[in-house]
Amino acid sequence: MYRPFQFWRLAAGALLSCACLFAASTVSHPFEGITYIDRTAGTPREVHMHIVQIDLSAQGLRFKLTPPSGKLETIRQTTLSFLAEQHAQVAINAHFFLPFPSADSDASLIGLAASDGNVFSAFETPQQNYALLTDAPALNIDESNHAGIVHRDLAAADGKHPLEKVTLWTTLAGSAQIVTDGAKTIPAYADAEHPGAPLTTGGPGNYSNEKSWYDVLQARTAIGLSRDNRVLTLFTVDIRGGTAGLRVGEVAEILINDYGVWNALNLDGGGSTTMALENPMTHTGAVVNTSSDNPAGRAVGSSLAVFARPGAAQ
C-alpha cells in the first residue's frame, strides 16, 4: 500500500522492546515536538498502528477541536478535510456522535466538548449505555497547553463545568477512561457480580460481561497523557488492509507498556478511526491509516487538529 510519508521517515524496521513481540516501527519527527510512529506487530494478532506523541512544551504548538456549527452542535466532515481547512499538521477523529447512521450533515457530540474556549457540548447521559458511560471523563488542553483529565461537577446543573479548577479550552470526550493512574480500567456491566458497574447489558450485540462491547476486535482511536501530563499520545489501529484490530483492553495495555501513558480515553472507533498528517515538504495532507469506511475517512462529528512548527530538518 502506498505510504505518502515514507520519504521523511528517519528509521525503518526498528525493533521495539515492548510487550508486543515481533513489532516493527518506523519513527519520524516531521514537526517540532511531534514524533510519528508507524508500527506493525504480530501479536496479539497481525495489527497496524499509527501513533503520534506530542511534547506539550514545544514552541508554537496549539490545538483546535471542531467548532460548533449547524442545526445541532457540529457539521460532520472528514478528519482529512478538517486538517486541510485548518492548515493543521496532525488531526485525529474524536467524539462519538449522533445521529448515526445518517445522511444528515448535522451532528450532536456525545460528551463534553470545547473549541477555543467555547464549551458547547456537556457531560451527559448518552442514549445508549452498553458502550458509553454516563458523564464520561474528558481530556482538556488549556490555552497554554496544560493538559489533564476532567470530571463532571455534579453541582453544576448544565453539565458544562468540571470538578477540576481548570479553564476548558480544547476539550474532548470518549466512551470511557481506559487507563487511570497507569492501570487498565475497562468498564464492566451491571450484574449480580458487578452490582455497581456503569454499563447496561444489551445493545445490538447483546453485550454483557461475557461478551463486552470493549472486547470486540475493531479499529480503535485513543488519546492519552503521560504521568506528568507533558506528553500527549494519539493512537489508532486499523482493521482493514491486513490488520485485524484490537480490543480496547489491548489498546490500554499498549499505551501503558509501550508509550508511557498514565491516563487515556477511548474515542470513537470503527469506521470513524482516522489519523491525518500533513506532508512537511509539500504541505498537503493525507490519511495515514487505512479507513474501514472509505479511503478519505468517514465524515465525523468532531476532530482534533494539532498545529506545530516545522521540524529542525525542514
Secondary structure, DSSP 8 states (H G I E B T S, - for coil): ---TTGGG-SEEEEE--SSSTT-EEEEEEEETTEEEEEEEE-SSSSEEEEEEEEETT-TT-EEEE----SSSSEE-EEHHHHHHHHT-SEEEE---EES-S-S-SEEEESS-EEETTEEEE-----S--SSS-TT--EEEE-TT--EEEE-B-TT-TTS--BSSS---SEEEE-SEEEEETTEE----B-BTTBTT-SB-SBTTTTB-SSS-GGGS-B-EEEEEEETTS-EEEEEEE-SSSS---B-HHHHHHHHHHHH-EEEEEEE--GGG--EEEE-TTT--EEE-S--SS-TT--EES-EEEEE--B-TT-
